[in-house]
Amino acid sequence: MHKLVVLDAISEVSATKLRALLPPGFELSHGLEPTEAHRTQIIAEADFAIAGQCAVTAPMFAAAKRLKLLHKWGVGYDNLDLVAAKNHGIKVARTTGSNALPVAEFALGLMLSSMRHIAYGHHHLQSGVWVGGRLPRENFLLSDKTVALVGFGAIAKRLAKLLSGFGCTLLYTKPSRASAEDEATYNVSYASFEEALTTADVLSLHCPLTPETAGLINRASLQRMKPTAVLINVARGGVVVEDDLVWALENNVIHAAASDVYAEEPLPASSSLIGVNNMVITPHLAAGSADTFAKTVLHMYRNMVLVAEGKPVPAVDSLVG
């Protein structure tokens, strides 16, 4: 039997769902504690491993003497030490495109919630306070606004399709321009980062966390945005300097913001993001949906079976060969 370990500390309910989809010849166990010491212990026994949001560090790869493949559940891999994986000859893969629609829909939901005070109204009414007519800021439509997408991968493309029904003007910015075919298909126009900052009514982040994007949204860039602009982050927390964002919100430099990702996760109870009226925060929920669970899990399992049979992972999913 191939021993598969989910490194994240998941519930037994989730583990049961994962076991129901297992291919023949695999058995599954999972993390019980959210600590590196525990993850190091269980990865040492694994032939295959899955990592969601937990970090997989160099010492963990060093302990993984039997590991044939580490599979990221999702697409962002900044929590994985790929250099260590390569040094130890361990393959790493991800589920390319698997979460594009769930994250795109969630980003759309964050836009509507932050622009129309949905979360604000819900929070106060749950506390028995009727705030109708006494909103802290103006209430804006999403329709016909200019939305700039920072990054233009699978998620941003899905979001562009969803936004087409709102009559939005769609811009995208990335290091290299997309093809003319993609621009026509998704009805988007290329913009420099500076143009995206200064013209967008909604700036939506969909870029990976890299040395180039770390701290991309900071006090200086926030000051170049419209005072009526909204910032959406479903990318990675480290793309935004969180204290600078709080400063911008509290001083009306921008209108509002919404984020599903944070520099430190779980978000500490002491975070300055908590309690800011014009900030919608959610606990890294965007990628998960019941509708895509089986498809994503089977995607990972197919790659594991390929490796078990001595075959390569498809190039589109491979991070370390």
Wavefront OBJ file of the C-alpha trace (Angstrom):
o trace
v 0.000 0.000 0.000
v 1.130 3.541 -0.800
v 0.955 5.710 2.318
v -0.600 9.095 1.590
v -0.508 11.772 4.295
v -2.452 15.032 4.340
v -0.075 17.328 6.230
v -2.701 19.871 7.254
v -4.657 19.169 10.427
v -8.051 18.309 8.933
v -11.230 16.898 10.446
v -12.140 13.235 10.327
v -15.178 14.229 8.247
v -12.879 15.647 5.570
v -10.610 12.619 5.801
v -13.577 10.297 5.227
v -14.485 12.204 2.055
v -10.898 11.929 0.838
v -10.757 8.195 1.556
v -13.947 7.610 -0.436
v -12.131 8.806 -3.575
v -8.811 7.008 -3.026
v -7.429 4.970 -5.916
v -6.694 1.278 -5.287
v -3.450 0.634 -3.437
v -3.475 3.862 -1.397
v -4.220 4.450 2.268
v -4.688 7.883 3.811
v -3.872 9.477 7.148
v -3.748 13.125 8.111
v -2.298 15.723 10.421
v -3.703 15.997 13.923
v -1.748 19.038 15.135
v -0.904 22.306 13.324
v 2.789 22.171 14.219
v 5.930 21.716 12.145
v 7.195 19.048 14.532
v 4.084 16.943 13.962
v 4.194 17.457 10.193
v 7.871 16.446 10.158
v 6.977 13.256 12.000
v 4.160 12.209 9.683
v 5.868 13.154 6.403
v 8.736 10.823 7.332
v 6.332 7.875 6.997
v 4.743 8.970 3.713
v 5.134 7.785 0.138
v 2.912 10.660 -0.997
v 1.822 13.841 0.763
v -0.703 16.627 0.278
v -0.221 20.169 1.559
v -2.945 22.786 1.573
v -2.166 25.924 3.533
v 0.512 24.533 5.849
v 4.197 25.243 5.273
v 6.477 22.440 4.058
v 10.001 23.381 5.100
v 13.525 22.202 4.340
v 13.721 20.084 7.542
v 10.453 18.400 6.569
v 11.777 17.519 3.110
v 14.964 16.217 4.725
v 12.880 13.908 6.922
v 10.805 12.625 3.984
v 13.069 9.736 3.023
v 10.282 7.752 1.314
v 8.410 10.629 -0.299
v 7.879 10.318 -4.048
v 5.570 13.298 -4.562
v 4.330 16.270 -2.556
v 1.080 17.597 -3.996
v -0.138 21.110 -3.331
v -3.912 21.259 -2.857
v -4.390 24.408 -4.909
v -2.038 26.470 -7.052
v -0.133 28.929 -4.845
v 3.153 27.356 -3.764
v 4.848 30.047 -1.670
v 4.342 27.801 1.399
v 6.549 25.082 -0.119
v 10.361 25.095 -0.087
v 10.877 24.048 -3.707
v 14.651 24.382 -3.490
v 14.726 21.838 -0.655
v 12.399 19.530 -2.575
v 14.713 19.627 -5.586
v 17.786 19.059 -3.408
v 16.196 15.927 -1.973
v 14.920 14.657 -5.322
v 11.247 14.951 -4.357
v 8.692 15.748 -7.041
v 6.187 18.556 -6.346
v 2.937 19.206 -8.212
v -0.138 21.395 -7.968
v -3.751 21.304 -9.167
v -3.487 23.834 -11.967
v -6.775 25.591 -12.700
v -8.728 23.592 -10.123
v -9.759 26.553 -7.995
v -10.162 29.160 -10.724
v -13.957 29.354 -10.701
v -14.445 29.181 -6.902
v -11.871 31.933 -6.317
v -13.239 34.065 -9.162
v -16.779 33.834 -7.770
v -15.509 34.637 -4.280
v -13.634 37.696 -5.554
v -16.841 38.896 -7.182
v -18.645 38.367 -3.885
v -16.024 40.414 -2.027
v -16.431 43.241 -4.535
v -20.185 43.387 -4.031
v -19.914 43.012 -0.269
v -17.401 45.825 0.161
v -18.990 48.213 -2.344
v -22.599 47.705 -1.182
v -21.994 47.374 2.601
v -23.344 43.810 2.682
v -20.930 42.597 5.357
v -21.303 45.837 7.346
v -25.074 45.639 7.342
v -25.073 41.939 8.223
v -22.672 42.430 11.131
v -24.727 45.204 12.714
v -28.132 43.621 12.176
v -26.888 40.382 13.759
v -26.147 42.560 16.796
v -29.643 44.045 16.691
v -28.575 47.391 15.218
v -30.435 48.768 12.173
v -27.974 50.861 10.151
v -30.124 51.516 7.085
v -29.657 55.139 6.077
v -26.674 55.563 8.419
v -23.881 53.950 6.434
v -20.309 55.056 7.129
v -19.488 55.618 3.458
v -21.131 56.015 0.083
v -22.689 52.953 -1.518
v -21.378 52.163 -5.031
v -22.550 49.898 -7.848
v -20.135 47.483 -9.480
v -21.856 47.889 -12.845
v -20.004 49.981 -15.429
v -16.936 50.428 -13.221
v -13.310 49.993 -14.310
v -11.844 46.819 -12.806
v -8.090 46.230 -13.021
v -6.804 42.678 -12.590
v -3.270 42.407 -11.231
v -2.172 39.123 -12.783
v -3.963 37.371 -15.612
v -3.922 33.640 -14.949
v -6.809 31.178 -14.779
v -8.551 32.909 -11.852
v -8.386 36.396 -13.344
v -9.652 35.090 -16.678
v -12.637 33.421 -15.001
v -13.346 36.629 -13.116
v -13.182 38.638 -16.338
v -15.912 36.413 -17.780
v -18.085 36.894 -14.682
v -17.611 40.667 -14.759
v -18.656 40.899 -18.397
v -22.295 40.777 -17.279
v -21.768 43.922 -15.206
v -20.641 46.000 -18.169
v -17.278 46.678 -16.544
v -14.277 48.079 -18.366
v -11.616 45.422 -17.755
v -7.899 46.080 -17.539
v -5.121 43.651 -16.683
v -1.517 44.180 -15.722
v 1.300 41.645 -15.647
v 5.002 41.546 -16.552
v 4.373 40.312 -20.093
v 1.402 41.140 -22.262
v -1.147 38.404 -23.005
v -1.891 37.303 -26.542
v -4.237 39.306 -28.744
v -6.490 36.236 -28.782
v -6.760 36.215 -24.970
v -7.422 39.948 -24.875
v -10.268 39.518 -27.352
v -11.662 36.383 -25.691
v -11.861 37.991 -22.250
v -12.560 41.549 -23.464
v -9.614 42.986 -21.512
v -7.065 45.679 -22.246
v -3.441 45.721 -21.136
v -2.370 48.439 -18.702
v 0.820 49.293 -16.896
v 0.737 48.824 -13.129
v 0.732 52.602 -12.723
v -2.260 52.950 -15.043
v -4.079 50.166 -13.195
v -3.499 51.920 -9.866
v -4.648 55.340 -10.999
v -7.666 54.417 -13.153
v -9.269 51.426 -11.417
v -12.467 51.659 -9.422
v -11.698 48.121 -8.274
v -8.137 46.769 -8.084
v -8.269 42.978 -7.795
v -5.114 41.022 -6.929
v -4.478 37.666 -8.642
v -0.683 37.475 -8.762
v 1.601 34.946 -7.050
v 3.701 35.966 -4.065
v 7.250 36.398 -5.375
v 10.164 38.678 -4.484
v 8.820 41.050 -7.156
v 5.236 41.153 -5.825
v 5.950 41.108 -2.069
v 4.684 44.401 -0.653
v 3.457 45.517 -4.082
v 0.497 47.253 -2.455
v 2.006 49.655 0.062
v 1.495 53.203 1.295
v 2.929 54.715 -1.881
v 0.838 52.622 -4.271
v -2.334 53.073 -2.192
v -1.885 56.848 -2.394
v -1.949 56.627 -6.202
v -5.380 54.947 -6.192
v -8.675 56.805 -6.465
v -10.212 57.816 -3.118
v -13.341 55.924 -4.265
v -11.375 52.776 -5.209
v -11.778 49.333 -3.674
v -8.941 46.826 -3.201
v -9.652 43.070 -3.393
v -7.056 40.468 -2.375
v -7.598 36.781 -3.137
v -3.936 36.279 -4.110
v -1.539 36.106 -1.163
v -1.371 38.194 1.989
v 2.249 39.194 1.499
v 1.390 41.118 -1.677
v -0.146 43.790 0.586
v 1.588 45.664 3.402
v -1.260 45.233 5.877
v -0.428 48.135 8.195
v -0.248 50.445 5.187
v -3.668 49.224 4.053
v -5.172 49.907 7.483
v -3.666 53.407 7.373
v -5.183 54.006 3.928
v -8.621 52.820 5.020
v -8.690 54.752 8.272
v -7.574 57.946 6.518
v -9.966 57.599 3.549
v -7.101 57.254 1.084
v -9.170 54.513 -0.595
v -12.855 53.706 -0.161
v -12.783 50.084 1.013
v -10.962 46.766 0.826
v -11.674 43.073 1.143
v -9.243 40.217 1.724
v -9.359 36.452 2.040
v -5.594 36.043 2.545
v -3.085 37.384 5.066
v 0.635 37.652 5.704
v 0.160 35.409 8.756
v -2.471 32.675 8.760
v -4.529 32.034 10.787
v -4.988 35.779 11.160
v -3.953 36.705 14.724
v -6.658 38.126 16.975
v -4.350 41.115 17.454
v -4.250 41.960 13.724
v -4.811 45.612 12.882
v -7.145 44.477 10.058
v -9.786 43.373 12.562
v -12.405 45.992 13.408
v -11.775 48.310 10.451
v -15.243 49.371 9.271
v -14.429 49.613 5.578
v -12.583 46.264 5.481
v -14.206 42.896 4.707
v -12.143 39.956 5.978
v -12.731 36.232 5.456
v -10.584 33.283 6.635
v -9.028 31.960 3.385
v -12.279 30.483 2.092
v -12.142 31.328 -1.603
v -10.686 28.142 -3.097
v -13.018 25.648 -1.440
v -16.427 24.625 -2.727
v -18.418 21.405 -2.461
v -18.979 21.541 -6.222
v -15.269 21.263 -7.032
v -14.076 19.057 -4.143
v -14.151 15.693 -5.933
v -12.741 17.088 -9.179
v -9.776 18.649 -7.379
v -9.062 15.591 -5.223
v -9.208 13.256 -8.218
v -6.833 15.619 -10.032
v -4.276 15.104 -7.243
v -4.867 11.360 -7.084
v -4.344 10.972 -10.846
v -0.940 12.621 -10.554
v -0.009 10.343 -7.640
v -0.971 7.248 -9.606
v 1.203 8.424 -12.503
v 4.205 8.783 -10.180
v 3.470 5.414 -8.543
v 3.583 3.885 -12.028
v 6.887 5.578 -12.807
v 5.358 8.123 -15.167
v 5.848 11.908 -15.135
v 3.343 14.409 -13.803
v 1.844 16.523 -16.633
v 4.071 19.529 -17.278
v 1.218 21.961 -16.519
v 1.071 20.676 -12.911
v 4.757 20.005 -12.251
v 6.647 22.394 -9.966
v 9.650 20.130 -9.325
v 10.239 17.223 -11.678
l 1 2 3 4 5 6 7 8 9 10 11 12 13 14 15 16 17 18 19 20 21 22 23 24 25 26 27 28 29 30 31 32 33 34 35 36 37 38 39 40 41 42 43 44 45 46 47 48 49 50 51 52 53 54 55 56 57 58 59 60 61 62 63 64 65 66 67 68 69 70 71 72 73 74 75 76 77 78 79 80 81 82 83 84 85 86 87 88 89 90 91 92 93 94 95 96 97 98 99 100 101 102 103 104 105 106 107 108 109 110 111 112 113 114 115 116 117 118 119 120 121 122 123 124 125 126 127 128 129 130 131 132 133 134 135 136 137 138 139 140 141 142 143 144 145 146 147 148 149 150 151 152 153 154 155 156 157 158 159 160 161 162 163 164 165 166 167 168 169 170 171 172 173 174 175 176 177 178 179 180 181 182 183 184 185 186 187 188 189 190 191 192 193 194 195 196 197 198 199 200 201 202 203 204 205 206 207 208 209 210 211 212 213 214 215 216 217 218 219 220 221 222 223 224 225 226 227 228 229 230 231 232 233 234 235 236 237 238 239 240 241 242 243 244 245 246 247 248 249 250 251 252 253 254 255 256 257 258 259 260 261 262 263 264 265 266 267 268 269 270 271 272 273 274 275 276 277 278 279 280 281 282 283 284 285 286 287 288 289 290 291 292 293 294 295 296 297 298 299 300 301 302 303 304 305 306 307 308 309 310 311 312 313 314 315 316 317 318 319 320 321
